[in-house]
Amino acid sequence: MAAILTTLSFVPQAVKTIRSKQTNGLSLLMYLTFTVGIGFWLAYGIYLMSWPMIIANIVTLALSLTILGLKLRYG
Amino acid sequence: MAAILTTLSFVPQAVKTIRSKQTNGLSLLMYLTFTVGIGFWLAYGIYLMSWPMIIANIVTLALSLTILGLKLRYG
């Protein structure tokens, strides 16, 4: 439940950023650090062969990379 | 390591939002869902009596509540 909520919480942010292109309020350092952190969670999930962790973190990684990409593009 | 990065990643966002008050790019739905999700992770950590989880999620909860509060205040 917790993993679903924290993972899916990035969907509305990604959608809003894709639509509005308003990235000035977003912190680049946050999404850089967060994306690397999720990378570690994904590696840890693979290490444990825990499919819920692997799937949740692949989704979160895709969402945070999307937001990070938009932030880099629109500044 | 993963927990430290994903937890601390919210510090730059909280600092940026506190300073800039630029919340229009932030998704209210994200921070509502995320904050509830972190609440579940905290409850899960207490259930497991896992101090690393409890401490990491208390910090993340405080940061996401701060950002959520600013978003509610500045719209």
Backbone of each chain as nested JSON, in Angstrom:
{
  "chains": [
    {"id": "A", "residues": [
      {"number": 1, "name": "MET", "atoms": {"N": [0.845, -1.205, 0.0], "CA": [0.0, 0.0, 0.0], "C": [0.883, 1.258, 0.0]}},
      {"number": 2, "name": "ALA", "atoms": {"N": [1.831, 1.261, 0.943], "CA": [2.729, 2.409, 1.051], "C": [3.514, 2.574, -0.247]}},
      {"number": 3, "name": "ALA", "atoms": {"N": [4.025, 1.452, -0.781], "CA": [4.834, 1.507, -2.006], "C": [3.981, 1.992, -3.177]}},
      {"number": 4, "name": "ILE", "atoms": {"N": [2.729, 1.521, -3.252], "CA": [1.846, 1.934, -4.351], "C": [1.625, 3.444, -4.292]}},
      {"number": 5, "name": "LEU", "atoms": {"N": [1.311, 3.948, -3.076], "CA": [1.027, 5.382, -2.945], "C": [2.254, 6.226, -3.286]}},
      {"number": 6, "name": "THR", "atoms": {"N": [3.415, 5.881, -2.714], "CA": [4.604, 6.723, -2.942], "C": [5.06, 6.6, -4.397]}},
      {"number": 7, "name": "THR", "atoms": {"N": [4.858, 5.417, -5.005], "CA": [5.23, 5.259, -6.415], "C": [4.285, 6.052, -7.303]}},
      {"number": 8, "name": "LEU", "atoms": {"N": [3.0, 5.848, -7.122], "CA": [2.024, 6.492, -8.007], "C": [1.919, 8.0, -7.753]}},
      {"number": 9, "name": "SER", "atoms": {"N": [2.429, 8.454, -6.608], "CA": [2.313, 9.896, -6.313], "C": [3.066, 10.72, -7.351]}},
      {"number": 10, "name": "PHE", "atoms": {"N": [4.033, 10.084, -8.029], "CA": [4.809, 10.85, -9.027], "C": [4.07, 10.966, -10.359]}},
      {"number": 11, "name": "VAL", "atoms": {"N": [2.991, 10.192, -10.524], "CA": [2.231, 10.271, -11.786], "C": [1.622, 11.675, -11.961]}},
      {"number": 12, "name": "PRO", "atoms": {"N": [0.87, 12.21, -10.948], "CA": [0.299, 13.542, -11.144], "C": [1.359, 14.609, -11.362]}},
      {"number": 13, "name": "GLN", "atoms": {"N": [2.529, 14.464, -10.72], "CA": [3.592, 15.468, -10.936], "C": [4.116, 15.379, -12.362]}},
      {"number": 14, "name": "ALA", "atoms": {"N": [4.299, 14.152, -12.852], "CA": [4.808, 13.985, -14.22], "C": [3.792, 14.551, -15.214]}},
      {"number": 15, "name": "VAL", "atoms": {"N": [2.52, 14.219, -15.005], "CA": [1.466, 14.695, -15.921], "C": [1.413, 16.219, -15.891]}},
      {"number": 16, "name": "LYS", "atoms": {"N": [1.424, 16.79, -14.688], "CA": [1.326, 18.253, -14.566], "C": [2.52, 18.931, -15.256]}},
      {"number": 17, "name": "THR", "atoms": {"N": [3.707, 18.364, -15.046], "CA": [4.909, 18.977, -15.625], "C": [4.913, 18.833, -17.135]}},
      {"number": 18, "name": "ILE", "atoms": {"N": [4.453, 17.663, -17.63], "CA": [4.405, 17.439, -19.085], "C": [3.455, 18.449, -19.721]}},
      {"number": 19, "name": "ARG", "atoms": {"N": [2.304, 18.651, -19.059], "CA": [1.287, 19.568, -19.623], "C": [1.722, 21.018, -19.485]}},
      {"number": 20, "name": "SER", "atoms": {"N": [2.134, 21.388, -18.264], "CA": [2.325, 22.817, -17.987], "C": [3.72, 23.312, -18.35]}},
      {"number": 21, "name": "LYS", "atoms": {"N": [4.698, 22.401, -18.404], "CA": [6.107, 22.773, -18.643], "C": [6.613, 23.737, -17.561]}},
      {"number": 22, "name": "GLN", "atoms": {"N": [5.849, 23.86, -16.463], "CA": [6.27, 24.743, -15.365], "C": [7.261, 24.003, -14.474]}},
      {"number": 23, "name": "THR", "atoms": {"N": [8.538, 24.172, -14.763], "CA": [9.527, 23.425, -13.98], "C": [10.313, 24.342, -13.037]}},
      {"number": 24, "name": "ASN", "atoms": {"N": [10.046, 25.647, -13.093], "CA": [10.891, 26.546, -12.295], "C": [10.745, 26.279, -10.79]}},
      {"number": 25, "name": "GLY", "atoms": {"N": [9.565, 25.783, -10.369], "CA": [9.378, 25.529, -8.945], "C": [9.968, 24.211, -8.494]}},
      {"number": 26, "name": "LEU", "atoms": {"N": [10.342, 23.372, -9.477], "CA": [10.872, 22.049, -9.133], "C": [12.37, 22.152, -8.847]}},
      {"number": 27, "name": "SER", "atoms": {"N": [12.842, 21.38, -7.888], "CA": [14.263, 21.425, -7.541], "C": [15.027, 20.381, -8.355]}},
      {"number": 28, "name": "LEU", "atoms": {"N": [15.98, 20.862, -9.187], "CA": [16.799, 19.951, -9.995], "C": [17.57, 18.99, -9.083]}},
      {"number": 29, "name": "LEU", "atoms": {"N": [18.125, 19.557, -8.007], "CA": [18.932, 18.736, -7.096], "C": [18.081, 17.621, -6.487]}},
      {"number": 30, "name": "MET", "atoms": {"N": [16.791, 17.929, -6.208], "CA": [15.904, 16.896, -5.649], "C": [15.785, 15.747, -6.647]}},
      {"number": 31, "name": "TYR", "atoms": {"N": [15.444, 16.071, -7.903], "CA": [15.169, 14.979, -8.854], "C": [16.444, 14.241, -9.244]}},
      {"number": 32, "name": "LEU", "atoms": {"N": [17.595, 14.918, -9.215], "CA": [18.865, 14.215, -9.457], "C": [19.111, 13.209, -8.331]}},
      {"number": 33, "name": "THR", "atoms": {"N": [19.037, 13.706, -7.091], "CA": [19.311, 12.852, -5.922], "C": [18.283, 11.737, -5.826]}},
      {"number": 34, "name": "PHE", "atoms": {"N": [17.037, 12.116, -6.049], "CA": [15.951, 11.127, -5.937], "C": [16.12, 10.025, -6.976]}},
      {"number": 35, "name": "THR", "atoms": {"N": [16.456, 10.42, -8.213], "CA": [16.603, 9.421, -9.289], "C": [17.742, 8.448, -8.972]}},
      {"number": 36, "name": "VAL", "atoms": {"N": [18.861, 8.99, -8.476], "CA": [19.996, 8.109, -8.111], "C": [19.562, 7.191, -6.959]}},
      {"number": 37, "name": "GLY", "atoms": {"N": [18.83, 7.751, -5.991], "CA": [18.365, 6.957, -4.847], "C": [17.466, 5.819, -5.292]}},
      {"number": 38, "name": "ILE", "atoms": {"N": [16.566, 6.108, -6.248], "CA": [15.664, 5.072, -6.766], "C": [16.469, 4.005, -7.518]}},
      {"number": 39, "name": "GLY", "atoms": {"N": [17.544, 4.467, -8.172], "CA": [18.426, 3.509, -8.856], "C": [18.994, 2.507, -7.86]}},
      {"number": 40, "name": "PHE", "atoms": {"N": [19.366, 3.012, -6.678], "CA": [19.907, 2.136, -5.635], "C": [18.808, 1.192, -5.125]}},
      {"number": 41, "name": "TRP", "atoms": {"N": [17.578, 1.739, -4.943], "CA": [16.47, 0.882, -4.468], "C": [16.227, -0.226, -5.491]}},
      {"number": 42, "name": "LEU", "atoms": {"N": [16.306, 0.13, -6.78], "CA": [16.065, -0.865, -7.846], "C": [17.148, -1.947, -7.789]}},
      {"number": 43, "name": "ALA", "atoms": {"N": [18.4, -1.521, -7.639], "CA": [19.514, -2.484, -7.552], "C": [19.307, -3.398, -6.338]}},
      {"number": 44, "name": "TYR", "atoms": {"N": [18.858, -2.802, -5.231], "CA": [18.627, -3.564, -4.003], "C": [17.494, -4.569, -4.218]}},
      {"number": 45, "name": "GLY", "atoms": {"N": [16.442, -4.132, -4.948], "CA": [15.318, -5.027, -5.247], "C": [15.774, -6.197, -6.11]}},
      {"number": 46, "name": "ILE", "atoms": {"N": [16.649, -5.914, -7.089], "CA": [17.179, -6.965, -7.97], "C": [18.051, -7.913, -7.15]}},
      {"number": 47, "name": "TYR", "atoms": {"N": [18.863, -7.321, -6.262], "CA": [19.74, -8.107, -5.38], "C": [18.906, -9.082, -4.547]}},
      {"number": 48, "name": "LEU", "atoms": {"N": [17.753, -8.594, -4.05], "CA": [16.872, -9.433, -3.216], "C": [15.943, -10.293, -4.063]}},
      {"number": 49, "name": "MET", "atoms": {"N": [15.96, -10.021, -5.403], "CA": [14.995, -10.679, -6.313], "C": [13.569, -10.497, -5.783]}},
      {"number": 50, "name": "SER", "atoms": {"N": [13.279, -9.241, -5.346], "CA": [11.94, -8.941, -4.829], "C": [11.151, -8.234, -5.935]}},
      {"number": 51, "name": "TRP", "atoms": {"N": [10.244, -8.97, -6.587], "CA": [9.523, -8.411, -7.733], "C": [8.703, -7.15, -7.382]}},
      {"number": 52, "name": "PRO", "atoms": {"N": [8.025, -7.101, -6.218], "CA": [7.296, -5.863, -5.905], "C": [8.23, -4.657, -5.863]}},
      {"number": 53, "name": "MET", "atoms": {"N": [9.413, -4.829, -5.275], "CA": [10.368, -3.712, -5.201], "C": [10.867, -3.368, -6.596]}},
      {"number": 54, "name": "ILE", "atoms": {"N": [11.141, -4.402, -7.417], "CA": [11.683, -4.167, -8.765], "C": [10.663, -3.4, -9.603]}},
      {"number": 55, "name": "ILE", "atoms": {"N": [9.428, -3.853, -9.582], "CA": [8.392, -3.22, -10.408], "C": [8.123, -1.796, -9.919]}},
      {"number": 56, "name": "ALA", "atoms": {"N": [7.932, -1.635, -8.609], "CA": [7.626, -0.297, -8.047], "C": [8.741, 0.676, -8.394]}},
      {"number": 57, "name": "ASN", "atoms": {"N": [9.979, 0.231, -8.289], "CA": [11.097, 1.159, -8.514], "C": [11.368, 1.423, -9.987]}},
      {"number": 58, "name": "ILE", "atoms": {"N": [11.007, 0.467, -10.865], "CA": [11.114, 0.737, -12.308], "C": [10.117, 1.831, -12.687]}},
      {"number": 59, "name": "VAL", "atoms": {"N": [8.897, 1.735, -12.135], "CA": [7.871, 2.751, -12.426], "C": [8.322, 4.112, -11.882]}},
      {"number": 60, "name": "THR", "atoms": {"N": [8.781, 4.125, -10.631], "CA": [9.213, 5.399, -10.023], "C": [10.403, 5.976, -10.776]}},
      {"number": 61, "name": "LEU", "atoms": {"N": [11.31, 5.1, -11.204], "CA": [12.496, 5.566, -11.945], "C": [12.07, 6.216, -13.265]}},
      {"number": 62, "name": "ALA", "atoms": {"N": [11.134, 5.579, -13.964], "CA": [10.656, 6.13, -15.242], "C": [10.004, 7.494, -15.018]}},
      {"number": 63, "name": "LEU", "atoms": {"N": [9.199, 7.599, -13.953], "CA": [8.517, 8.87, -13.664], "C": [9.52, 9.95, -13.268]}},
      {"number": 64, "name": "SER", "atoms": {"N": [10.472, 9.609, -12.403], "CA": [11.408, 10.652, -11.944], "C": [12.363, 11.049, -13.065]}},
      {"number": 65, "name": "LEU", "atoms": {"N": [12.708, 10.1, -13.943], "CA": [13.546, 10.452, -15.104], "C": [12.783, 11.39, -16.047]}},
      {"number": 66, "name": "THR", "atoms": {"N": [11.468, 11.145, -16.186], "CA": [10.642, 12.02, -17.04], "C": [10.65, 13.442, -16.488]}},
      {"number": 67, "name": "ILE", "atoms": {"N": [10.403, 13.558, -15.177], "CA": [10.356, 14.891, -14.561], "C": [11.743, 15.541, -14.624]}},
      {"number": 68, "name": "LEU", "atoms": {"N": [12.778, 14.735, -14.383], "CA": [14.155, 15.256, -14.437], "C": [14.469, 15.76, -15.845]}},
      {"number": 69, "name": "GLY", "atoms": {"N": [14.066, 14.983, -16.846], "CA": [14.307, 15.373, -18.238], "C": [13.619, 16.687, -18.566]}},
      {"number": 70, "name": "LEU", "atoms": {"N": [12.372, 16.827, -18.105], "CA": [11.624, 18.063, -18.373], "C": [12.275, 19.249, -17.659]}},
      {"number": 71, "name": "LYS", "atoms": {"N": [12.751, 18.992, -16.446], "CA": [13.402, 20.07, -15.674], "C": [14.673, 20.523, -16.407]}},
      {"number": 72, "name": "LEU", "atoms": {"N": [15.436, 19.548, -16.917], "CA": [16.674, 19.887, -17.64], "C": [16.35, 20.644, -18.921]}},
      {"number": 73, "name": "ARG", "atoms": {"N": [15.253, 20.271, -19.569], "CA": [14.889, 20.878, -20.841], "C": [14.314, 22.282, -20.649]}},
      {"number": 74, "name": "TYR", "atoms": {"N": [13.414, 22.448, -19.629], "CA": [12.72, 23.739, -19.505], "C": [13.301, 24.637, -18.406]}},
      {"number": 75, "name": "GLY", "atoms": {"N": [14.274, 24.093, -17.667], "CA": [14.992, 24.945, -16.719], "C": [14.263, 25.376, -15.481]}}
    ]},
    {"id": "B", "residues": [
      {"number": 1, "name": "MET", "atoms": {"N": [21.815, 3.423, 1.872], "CA": [22.26, 4.427, 0.918], "C": [21.046, 4.945, 0.101]}},
      {"number": 2, "name": "ALA", "atoms": {"N": [20.264, 3.971, -0.42], "CA": [19.097, 4.323, -1.223], "C": [18.132, 5.158, -0.375]}},
      {"number": 3, "name": "ALA", "atoms": {"N": [17.916, 4.714, 0.862], "CA": [16.959, 5.409, 1.738], "C": [17.463, 6.813, 2.048]}},
      {"number": 4, "name": "ILE", "atoms": {"N": [18.782, 6.931, 2.275], "CA": [19.35, 8.249, 2.598], "C": [19.141, 9.207, 1.427]}},
      {"number": 5, "name": "LEU", "atoms": {"N": [19.448, 8.711, 0.2], "CA": [19.328, 9.575, -0.976], "C": [17.872, 9.993, -1.211]}},
      {"number": 6, "name": "THR", "atoms": {"N": [16.942, 9.018, -1.191], "CA": [15.553, 9.365, -1.494], "C": [14.961, 10.234, -0.371]}},
      {"number": 7, "name": "THR", "atoms": {"N": [15.411, 10.019, 0.863], "CA": [14.92, 10.847, 1.978], "C": [15.467, 12.262, 1.853]}},
      {"number": 8, "name": "LEU", "atoms": {"N": [16.788, 12.363, 1.705], "CA": [17.405, 13.697, 1.687], "C": [17.104, 14.461, 0.397]}},
      {"number": 9, "name": "SER", "atoms": {"N": [16.636, 13.745, -0.629], "CA": [16.364, 14.441, -1.894], "C": [15.268, 15.488, -1.71]}},
      {"number": 10, "name": "PHE", "atoms": {"N": [14.446, 15.323, -0.667], "CA": [13.359, 16.3, -0.468], "C": [13.85, 17.565, 0.232]}},
      {"number": 11, "name": "VAL", "atoms": {"N": [15.085, 17.538, 0.75], "CA": [15.61, 18.737, 1.43], "C": [15.763, 19.889, 0.431]}},
      {"number": 12, "name": "PRO", "atoms": {"N": [16.45, 19.675, -0.729], "CA": [16.58, 20.808, -1.667], "C": [15.224, 21.326, -2.159]}},
      {"number": 13, "name": "GLN", "atoms": {"N": [14.257, 20.401, -2.325], "CA": [12.932, 20.87, -2.779], "C": [12.272, 21.71, -1.692]}},
      {"number": 14, "name": "ALA", "atoms": {"N": [12.379, 21.281, -0.448], "CA": [11.759, 22.038, 0.656], "C": [12.433, 23.405, 0.769]}},
      {"number": 15, "name": "VAL", "atoms": {"N": [13.773, 23.42, 0.681], "CA": [14.504, 24.695, 0.81], "C": [14.122, 25.626, -0.334]}},
      {"number": 16, "name": "LYS", "atoms": {"N": [14.088, 25.076, -1.563], "CA": [13.77, 25.903, -2.739], "C": [12.358, 26.482, -2.597]}},
      {"number": 17, "name": "THR", "atoms": {"N": [11.419, 25.649, -2.153], "CA": [10.03, 26.104, -2.056], "C": [9.87, 27.127, -0.944]}},
      {"number": 18, "name": "ILE", "atoms": {"N": [10.571, 26.894, 0.182], "CA": [10.496, 27.848, 1.303], "C": [11.03, 29.21, 0.845]}},
      {"number": 19, "name": "ARG", "atoms": {"N": [12.138, 29.173, 0.108], "CA": [12.77, 30.451, -0.33], "C": [11.966, 31.103, -1.439]}},
      {"number": 20, "name": "SER", "atoms": {"N": [11.618, 30.315, -2.467], "CA": [11.055, 30.931, -3.674], "C": [9.542, 31.104, -3.604]}},
      {"number": 21, "name": "LYS", "atoms": {"N": [8.879, 30.302, -2.778], "CA": [7.387, 30.301, -2.691], "C": [6.784, 29.941, -4.065]}},
      {"number": 22, "name": "GLN", "atoms": {"N": [7.624, 29.408, -4.98], "CA": [7.12, 29.032, -6.304], "C": [6.508, 27.646, -6.238]}},
      {"number": 23, "name": "THR", "atoms": {"N": [5.196, 27.59, -6.0], "CA": [4.588, 26.265, -5.826], "C": [3.692, 25.899, -7.01]}},
      {"number": 24, "name": "ASN", "atoms": {"N": [3.566, 26.813, -7.982], "CA": [2.61, 26.515, -9.051], "C": [3.029, 25.298, -9.881]}},
      {"number": 25, "name": "GLY", "atoms": {"N": [4.346, 25.04, -9.936], "CA": [4.792, 23.881, -10.721], "C": [4.664, 22.572, -9.965]}},
      {"number": 26, "name": "LEU", "atoms": {"N": [4.416, 22.662, -8.667], "CA": [4.34, 21.443, -7.85], "C": [2.93, 20.872, -7.921]}},
      {"number": 27, "name": "SER", "atoms": {"N": [2.83, 19.553, -7.9], "CA": [1.528, 18.915, -7.98], "C": [0.991, 18.655, -6.573]}},
      {"number": 28, "name": "LEU", "atoms": {"N": [-0.158, 19.289, -6.263], "CA": [-0.771, 19.089, -4.945], "C": [-1.108, 17.615, -4.73]}},
      {"number": 29, "name": "LEU", "atoms": {"N": [-1.654, 16.995, -5.806], "CA": [-2.057, 15.59, -5.701], "C": [-0.843, 14.715, -5.382]}},
      {"number": 30, "name": "MET", "atoms": {"N": [0.309, 15.07, -5.981], "CA": [1.527, 14.284, -5.704], "C": [1.84, 14.332, -4.213]}},
      {"number": 31, "name": "TYR", "atoms": {"N": [1.92, 15.556, -3.67], "CA": [2.369, 15.67, -2.276], "C": [1.326, 15.143, -1.29]}},
      {"number": 32, "name": "LEU", "atoms": {"N": [0.026, 15.198, -1.669], "CA": [-1.002, 14.588, -0.809], "C": [-0.796, 13.069, -0.775]}},
      {"number": 33, "name": "THR", "atoms": {"N": [-0.71, 12.471, -1.984], "CA": [-0.558, 11.013, -2.088], "C": [0.75, 10.566, -1.462]}},
      {"number": 34, "name": "PHE", "atoms": {"N": [1.799, 11.319, -1.75], "CA": [3.128, 10.942, -1.24], "C": [3.144, 10.988, 0.288]}},
      {"number": 35, "name": "THR", "atoms": {"N": [2.539, 12.034, 0.853], "CA": [2.559, 12.191, 2.318], "C": [1.798, 11.042, 2.992]}},
      {"number": 36, "name": "VAL", "atoms": {"N": [0.639, 10.682, 2.397], "CA": [-0.123, 9.539, 2.951], "C": [0.707, 8.254, 2.814]}},
      {"number": 37, "name": "GLY", "atoms": {"N": [1.358, 8.106, 1.65], "CA": [2.184, 6.921, 1.418], "C": [3.31, 6.808, 2.435]}},
      {"number": 38, "name": "ILE", "atoms": {"N": [3.953, 7.944, 2.726], "CA": [5.04, 7.945, 3.713], "C": [4.49, 7.617, 5.105]}},
      {"number": 39, "name": "GLY", "atoms": {"N": [3.26, 8.055, 5.351], "CA": [2.614, 7.715, 6.625], "C": [2.491, 6.21, 6.775]}},
      {"number": 40, "name": "PHE", "atoms": {"N": [2.146, 5.543, 5.672], "CA": [2.037, 4.071, 5.686], "C": [3.421, 3.444, 5.891]}},
      {"number": 41, "name": "TRP", "atoms": {"N": [4.44, 4.003, 5.211], "CA": [5.797, 3.447, 5.387], "C": [6.222, 3.592, 6.849]}},
      {"number": 42, "name": "LEU", "atoms": {"N": [5.876, 4.745, 7.46], "CA": [6.247, 4.994, 8.873], "C": [5.54, 3.982, 9.773]}},
      {"number": 43, "name": "ALA", "atoms": {"N": [4.252, 3.752, 9.502], "CA": [3.494, 2.778, 10.303], "C": [4.113, 1.387, 10.145]}},
      {"number": 44, "name": "TYR", "atoms": {"N": [4.513, 1.081, 8.889], "CA": [5.126, -0.226, 8.614], "C": [6.451, -0.363, 9.367]}},
      {"number": 45, "name": "GLY", "atoms": {"N": [7.227, 0.738, 9.385], "CA": [8.511, 0.738, 10.104], "C": [8.301, 0.532, 11.593]}},
      {"number": 46, "name": "ILE", "atoms": {"N": [7.253, 1.157, 12.146], "CA": [6.95, 1.013, 13.585], "C": [6.51, -0.426, 13.854]}},
      {"number": 47, "name": "TYR", "atoms": {"N": [5.694, -0.945, 12.9], "CA": [5.212, -2.335, 13.029], "C": [6.399, -3.31, 13.089]}},
      {"number": 48, "name": "LEU", "atoms": {"N": [7.412, -3.049, 12.237], "CA": [8.599, -3.912, 12.188], "C": [9.605, -3.544, 13.268]}},
      {"number": 49, "name": "MET", "atoms": {"N": [9.363, -2.41, 13.979], "CA": [10.341, -1.859, 14.929], "C": [11.711, -1.726, 14.242]}},
      {"number": 50, "name": "SER", "atoms": {"N": [11.661, -1.18, 12.993], "CA": [12.908, -0.988, 12.246], "C": [13.309, 0.484, 12.356]}},
      {"number": 51, "name": "TRP", "atoms": {"N": [14.294, 0.753, 13.199], "CA": [14.658, 2.15, 13.471], "C": [15.108, 2.909, 12.201]}},
      {"number": 52, "name": "PRO", "atoms": {"N": [15.915, 2.29, 11.31], "CA": [16.278, 3.034, 10.091], "C": [15.039, 3.482, 9.312]}},
      {"number": 53, "name": "MET", "atoms": {"N": [14.05, 2.591, 9.187], "CA": [12.825, 2.945, 8.455], "C": [12.064, 4.039, 9.197]}},
      {"number": 54, "name": "ILE", "atoms": {"N": [12.0, 3.926, 10.522], "CA": [11.24, 4.91, 11.318], "C": [11.868, 6.289, 11.179]}},
      {"number": 55, "name": "ILE", "atoms": {"N": [13.175, 6.338, 11.326], "CA": [13.858, 7.649, 11.28], "C": [13.774, 8.242, 9.864]}},
      {"number": 56, "name": "ALA", "atoms": {"N": [14.075, 7.42, 8.841], "CA": [14.054, 7.921, 7.452], "C": [12.668, 8.461, 7.116]}},
      {"number": 57, "name": "ASN", "atoms": {"N": [11.633, 7.754, 7.532], "CA": [10.282, 8.167, 7.155], "C": [9.754, 9.338, 7.984]}},
      {"number": 58, "name": "ILE", "atoms": {"N": [10.254, 9.49, 9.204], "CA": [9.884, 10.686, 9.984], "C": [10.471, 11.926, 9.292]}},
      {"number": 59, "name": "VAL", "atoms": {"N": [11.723, 11.807, 8.843], "CA": [12.365, 12.949, 8.155], "C": [11.611, 13.256, 6.86]}},
      {"number": 60, "name": "THR", "atoms": {"N": [11.338, 12.198, 6.064], "CA": [10.636, 12.412, 4.786], "C": [9.241, 12.984, 5.031]}},
      {"number": 61, "name": "LEU", "atoms": {"N": [8.586, 12.496, 6.065], "CA": [7.225, 12.984, 6.376], "C": [7.271, 14.471, 6.723]}},
      {"number": 62, "name": "ALA", "atoms": {"N": [8.241, 14.863, 7.517], "CA": [8.367, 16.281, 7.906], "C": [8.615, 17.138, 6.666]}},
      {"number": 63, "name": "LEU", "atoms": {"N": [9.484, 16.657, 5.769], "CA": [9.806, 17.423, 4.554], "C": [8.593, 17.503, 3.625]}},
      {"number": 64, "name": "SER", "atoms": {"N": [7.909, 16.377, 3.427], "CA": [6.783, 16.408, 2.476], "C": [5.61, 17.188, 3.057]}},
      {"number": 65, "name": "LEU", "atoms": {"N": [5.456, 17.164, 4.38], "CA": [4.402, 17.987, 5.008], "C": [4.714, 19.474, 4.845]}},
      {"number": 66, "name": "THR", "atoms": {"N": [6.011, 19.807, 4.941], "CA": [6.425, 21.218, 4.764], "C": [6.071, 21.685, 3.355]}},
      {"number": 67, "name": "ILE", "atoms": {"N": [6.444, 20.848, 2.363], "CA": [6.187, 21.224, 0.959], "C": [4.676, 21.272, 0.709]}},
      {"number": 68, "name": "LEU", "atoms": {"N": [3.96, 20.301, 1.271], "CA": [2.499, 20.259, 1.109], "C": [1.868, 21.514, 1.718]}},
      {"number": 69, "name": "GLY", "atoms": {"N": [2.335, 21.895, 2.895], "CA": [1.814, 23.098, 3.57], "C": [2.043, 24.339, 2.729]}},
      {"number": 70, "name": "LEU", "atoms": {"N": [3.24, 24.438, 2.156], "CA": [3.562, 25.616, 1.322], "C": [2.709, 25.621, 0.068]}},
      {"number": 71, "name": "LYS", "atoms": {"N": [2.478, 24.435, -0.484], "CA": [1.659, 24.336, -1.703], "C": [0.226, 24.783, -1.393]}},
      {"number": 72, "name": "LEU", "atoms": {"N": [-0.28, 24.336, -0.225], "CA": [-1.652, 24.715, 0.166], "C": [-1.731, 26.221, 0.406]}},
      {"number": 73, "name": "ARG", "atoms": {"N": [-0.66, 26.786, 0.962], "CA": [-0.663, 28.207, 1.305], "C": [-0.495, 29.084, 0.062]}},
      {"number": 74, "name": "TYR", "atoms": {"N": [0.428, 28.704, -0.804], "CA": [0.736, 29.601, -1.933], "C": [0.075, 29.158, -3.242]}},
      {"number": 75, "name": "GLY", "atoms": {"N": [-0.593, 28.031, -3.234], "CA": [-1.399, 27.627, -4.37], "C": [-0.668, 27.179, -5.62]}}
    ]}
  ]
}
